[in-house]
Amino acid sequence: LIAYEIHDVPPSDWPESVQKPYLDVCSNPVSWAKYCQDILNAKAIALRLIGTHPDRENRSAEDATKTVKEVIDSIDIPLIILGSNHTEKDSSVLISAAEASKNRNCIIGKAQEANYKTIAAAAIANNHKLIAMSELDINLSKQLNILITQMGFDKEKIIIDPMCSALGYGLEYTYSVMERIRLAGLAQNDPTMQQPILGDVGMYVWKVKETIADEKDVPLWGNTEERGIAWEAVTAASMLIAGAEILVMRHPKAIETVEKMIDELM
């Protein structure tokens, strides 16, 4: 499953080539979500509440709640609700987001070692799935899954995020960790490692020099937009082959390419 990533605020830090497809809608998360669903035929939406980060707009949990309610009421496809990856702020933001989408069976994340208790409790109380994120280590991933299930969280509602990386920036290491998690779950029948894996591809790909460097500066690298699309598609395809089941991506053409690959493989 590929989820189109959208933000609660305009994505000013995205390169021009990936902002361009959304220029008419990205100032409003509801319009953006509906555009992805109705025009781009998205199968899922990943709403990243990046505007709540203290170093960004520092939006409140109440602001996030309003955004989540508006977005979830405007679409009828699955919704992934992501915090800003600021562990302290996410604790309050994701609790409010979970309450705002109560019983809508969303995926909430990301729960990390520093904040998993509050986020997992909110997911339990409001009947959601949960993303458990650890930093590129199978043992840390397993430990976090165990800690969350010890709270009474259903292990079948956990999604593993072992962290992602872009092509050329540690992709082999990410691939190896995902592969080891999959093998532990399947070949070794480890029930703590059998959950679906998420690859948060877009946020890692669209900040590396190969996706943002202007072709005037590096003419041998070719067209900037085509290069970025290829970089995201190859990274995403690698995550799928490693064992990921859910991808969060940005550029419509990269998503279209990977969905075509999925169809051919299936």
Buried (B, 14 or more C-beta within 10 A) or exposed (E): BBBBBBBBBBBEEBBEBBBEBBEEBBEBBBBBBBBBBEEBEBBBBBBBBBBBBEEBBEBBBEBBBBBBBBBBEBBEBBBBBBBBBBBEBBBBBBBBBBBBBEEBEBBBBBBBBEBBBBBBBBBBEBBBBBBBBBEBBBEBBBBBBEBBBEEEBEEEBBBBBBBBBBBBBBBEEBBBBBBBBBBBBEEEEBEBBBBBBBBBBBBBBBBBEBBBBEBEEEEEBEEBBEBBBBBBBBBBBBBBEBBBBBBBBBBBBBBBBBBEBBEEEE
